[in-house]
Amino acid sequence: QVQLVESGGGLVQPGGSLRLSCAASGIVISVNDMGWYRQAPGKQREWVAAITSGGYTTYADSMKGRFTIFRDNAKNTVYLQMNSLKAEDTAVYYCNAANSINSYWGQGTQVTVSS
């Protein structure tokens, strides 16, 4: 059974930082493409960042320079380091694991950026 468990969300002031974690079980993250998505209230889910099985990283334009996706293969965990957070980054953040056959989602973690 595949499980993706996100953690690390919370309330942070504008300009602050958070690090989200996605701990995987039932799959090996290093052979899957891993991604982070987010969904704000009343909006569609949007892609944030991804790291391929080969380690190549990509980011949505609004996150470039502020967010960093990386993984720890030994811990089978993917991270999203978020810096210079803005109010518009407020959303539920979801972890995704995908390969040629399946796509898996975590339950999400809430990030709220507010003063």
C-alpha positions as CSV (number, residue, x, y, z in Angstrom):
1,Q,0.0,0.0,0.0
2,V,1.4,3.4,-1.1
3,Q,1.3,6.2,1.4
4,L,2.5,9.8,1.1
5,V,2.4,11.7,4.3
6,E,2.9,15.5,4.2
7,S,4.0,17.5,7.2
8,G,5.5,20.8,8.1
9,G,2.7,23.1,7.3
10,G,1.5,25.9,9.6
11,L,1.1,29.6,10.1
12,V,3.9,31.8,9.1
13,Q,4.3,35.6,8.6
14,P,4.9,37.1,5.2
15,G,8.6,36.8,4.4
16,G,9.0,33.8,6.5
17,S,10.0,30.2,5.6
18,L,8.6,26.7,6.0
19,R,9.9,23.3,5.0
20,L,7.4,20.7,4.0
21,S,8.1,17.0,4.1
22,C,6.6,14.2,2.2
23,A,7.4,10.8,3.7
24,A,6.7,7.9,1.3
25,S,6.1,4.3,2.0
26,G,5.2,1.5,-0.4
27,I,7.2,3.2,-3.2
28,V,10.8,4.2,-3.7
29,I,10.9,7.9,-4.4
30,S,14.2,7.8,-6.3
31,V,12.5,5.8,-9.2
32,N,9.4,8.0,-9.3
33,D,8.8,11.6,-10.4
34,M,7.9,13.5,-7.3
35,G,6.0,16.7,-7.2
36,W,4.4,19.3,-5.0
37,Y,1.0,20.9,-5.8
38,R,-1.2,23.3,-4.0
39,Q,-4.8,24.3,-3.8
40,A,-6.0,27.6,-2.5
41,P,-9.6,28.1,-1.4
42,G,-11.9,28.5,-4.4
43,K,-9.1,27.7,-6.8
44,Q,-8.0,24.8,-8.8
45,R,-5.1,22.7,-7.8
46,E,-1.9,24.0,-9.3
47,W,1.6,22.5,-9.8
48,V,4.4,24.0,-7.7
49,A,7.6,22.0,-8.3
50,A,8.8,18.6,-9.4
51,I,11.9,16.4,-9.1
52,T,12.3,13.6,-11.6
53,S,13.7,10.2,-10.9
54,G,16.9,11.5,-12.5
55,G,17.1,14.4,-10.0
56,Y,16.1,17.1,-12.5
57,T,14.1,19.9,-10.8
58,T,11.5,22.3,-12.3
59,Y,9.4,25.0,-10.7
60,A,6.3,27.0,-11.5
61,D,7.3,30.6,-12.5
62,S,6.0,32.2,-9.4
63,M,8.0,29.9,-7.2
64,K,11.4,30.1,-8.9
65,G,14.0,31.5,-6.6
66,R,11.8,31.1,-3.5
67,F,11.0,27.4,-3.4
68,T,13.4,24.5,-3.6
69,I,12.4,20.8,-4.0
70,F,14.9,18.1,-2.9
71,R,14.8,14.6,-1.7
72,D,16.6,12.3,0.8
73,N,16.7,8.9,-0.8
74,A,17.8,7.3,2.5
75,K,14.8,8.6,4.3
76,N,12.5,8.1,1.2
77,T,11.3,11.6,1.8
78,V,10.8,14.6,-0.5
79,Y,11.0,18.2,0.8
80,L,9.8,21.6,-0.3
81,Q,11.8,24.5,1.2
82,M,9.7,27.6,0.9
83,N,11.3,31.0,1.5
84,S,10.1,34.6,1.2
85,L,6.5,33.4,1.6
86,K,3.7,35.6,0.5
87,A,0.0,35.7,1.5
88,E,-0.8,34.3,-2.0
89,D,1.1,31.1,-1.1
90,T,-1.6,30.2,1.4
91,A,-3.0,26.9,0.3
92,V,-3.1,23.2,1.1
93,Y,0.1,21.6,-0.3
94,Y,0.0,18.1,-1.7
95,C,2.7,15.7,-2.5
96,N,2.5,13.5,-5.6
97,A,4.4,10.5,-6.8
98,A,4.0,9.4,-10.4
99,N,5.4,6.9,-12.8
100,S,4.3,5.4,-16.1
101,I,1.6,3.4,-14.5
102,N,0.3,5.1,-11.3
103,S,-0.1,8.5,-9.6
104,Y,-0.4,8.8,-5.9
105,W,-1.4,11.7,-3.6
106,G,-0.9,12.6,0.0
107,Q,-3.6,14.1,2.2
108,G,-2.2,17.6,2.1
109,T,-0.8,20.0,4.7
110,Q,-2.1,23.5,5.3
111,V,0.2,26.5,4.8
112,T,-1.1,29.9,5.9
113,V,0.8,33.0,5.3
114,S,-0.6,35.9,7.4
115,S,0.5,38.6,9.7
